[in-house]
């Protein structure tokens, strides 16, 4: 399958498109994206068997809306702020934060955040964010890219004789399915609004 990577992403559909004004817009989007990631990580929606956090939803939608390069700058900025000790991750706290937290059980998933951001940005550049079906497919790919390094890291950290899938995958699948459906609706709907605004 060949991807044609010349479609604009959502962040390029509004505001300045060149010069210093573009750089200011991009800087503002990075700051906004980091703030959204930090807030979303702390949102916990009651659900069985575990509460649903909105961190992965924010990571994947920002990747798609920003594109690979701006999305990467945003997710790396978020990681740097977390590494400096700020309480911006889903399970971090005043007692457990910074690099020590990042090297714990969450470490592989944070690596996955970077991979998923790049993937969603690339797929959005190919136009996958314009339809619900393709956006759902992009979200599936993004989720896989989060889970694979996350589960590998858990296995390496705690041992493969432990119930790694029960710890790091199966409790979250229902929440991920809901977030996938939500993102599959939100991004194409945003593009429709952009089209109407231009019309």
N, C-alpha and C positions, 0 to 999 in steps of 0.2 A: 504494500500500500504506500503510495507516494503522497506526502502532504505538501500542499502549496501554501507556504508560510508568508503570504503577503497581505492578509486581511488586517484591518485595524482592530485593535482591542478596545474595550469600552472606555478606558482612560484616555484614549486618543480621540474620542468622538466629541469631546467638548473642550472649550478653553483654547489657549494659545497653542500653536503647533511648531513654533520655531523661536530661536533666539533666547534671550535672557528670560523672557516671560515663560517660555516652555520649561526652562530649568527651575524657575520658582514654582511652577505648577507641579513638577515632578517631586521637588523637595517637600512641598505641602502634602502630596499624596503619600509619600513615604512616611511622614510623621503621622498622618491620619491612619494609615494602614497599621503602623505599630500600635497606635492607641486602640484601634479596633481589635487587633489580635490579643492585646493584653486584657481588654474588657471581656471579650468572647471566651477566653480561657477560664475565666472565673464564673461564667454563667453555667449553672447546673439545673437542668430541667428534670424534675422527678420522673423516673421511669424504671420499669423492671427489665433486667435484674440489677442494673446499676444506673445512677443518674446520667443523663446525657449532657455532656459539655459541648459547647459550641465552637471550641478551638479549631477542630479540623474543618468545620464548615467555613470559618473565617479564612483559614489558610488556603483552602481550595478556591473559594470565590475570589479572594484577592489575587491569587495566581492567575485566574482566568480574566479578571477585569483589568489587571495591570500589564499582563504580558510577562514573558520570562525575565527580561532584564530588570524592569522596575519591580516586579514581584520578588526577584532574588535580592535586590537591594533592601526591600522592606523586610523580608524574613530574616536576612542576616543582621539588619539593624535590631530587630526584635531579639535575636539570639544574643547579640552583644550586650544589650541592656539586661537581659536575664543573667548572662555570665558575670556582669558587674554586681549582681546581688539584688537587683530589684525583683519584687514579687510579681512576676508577669506570667508565670506558667500555671497550668491547671492545678498541679499539686504542690506548688511551692508555697512557702509561708515565711513568717518572720524568723522561724527557727530553722527552716530547711530551704536554702536558696543558693543561687550562684552556681559555680562550676561543680560543687559537690552534688547538688541536686541534678544537674545536667548529666553527670556521669553515672547516676543511679539507674533505676529501671526504666526511666523515661528517655534515656540517651538515644537509643535507636530510633524512637519515634520522632525525636527532634531532627535527626538526620533525614528521616523520611519526609518531614515537613519541607525541607529544602528541595528534595527530589520531586515531590509532588507539586510544589510551586512552579518549578521549571517545566514539568510536564503539562500542567494546566495552562501555563502561559503559552507554551508552544502549540497546544491543541486549539486554544482560543485564536491564535494567529492563523490557524488553518480554518477558522470559522466554526469550530465545534460548539461555541457558546451561543450560536444563533438559533439552535433547535433543541427542544427538550430531550429528544432521543439521543442526540450526539453529546449533549451536556451530561446526561446520565452516564453515558459510556466514559466520558472524560473523568467524571467523579469516581467511577469504579476503578479506573487506572490509577488515579491519584490516591485513593484509599489503599490499593494494593502496594503502592510505592511507600506508603506510610507504615503499613503493617509488616512488610517483609523485613526491613532493617530493624524494626521494633522487636519482632519476635526473635530474630537472630541474636540481637543484643541480649534479650532476656535469657535465651538459652546459654549464651556464653557467660553471662553474669552469674546465673543461679544453677546451671547444670541442666542438661537435656533430659535427666531423669525426673525433673519437676513437671507439673502440669502446665506447660508454657501456653498452650492454646486456651486453656481455661482461665489463665491469668490475663493474657494479653490480647485475646481475639474474640472468642464467642460471647462474652458478656456485652460487647459493644456493637454487635452486628445489627440489632434492632434499631438502635439510635442512629447508626450510620445509614441505614436504609431510609430513615425519615429525613436525615440531612441531605442525602443524595436526591431524594424527590424534591425537596425544597430548593436546592441549587439548580436542579433541572428546570424549575419553573422561573426562578428569580432572574437568572442571566438572560434568557431569551425574552422575558417580559421587559427587562431594562432596554434591550435593543429595540423592541417595538416602540417604547416610549421615545427613544432617540429618533427613530424614524418619523414618528408623528410630529415631534418638535421641529424637525428639519422640513417637514412637509408644510 
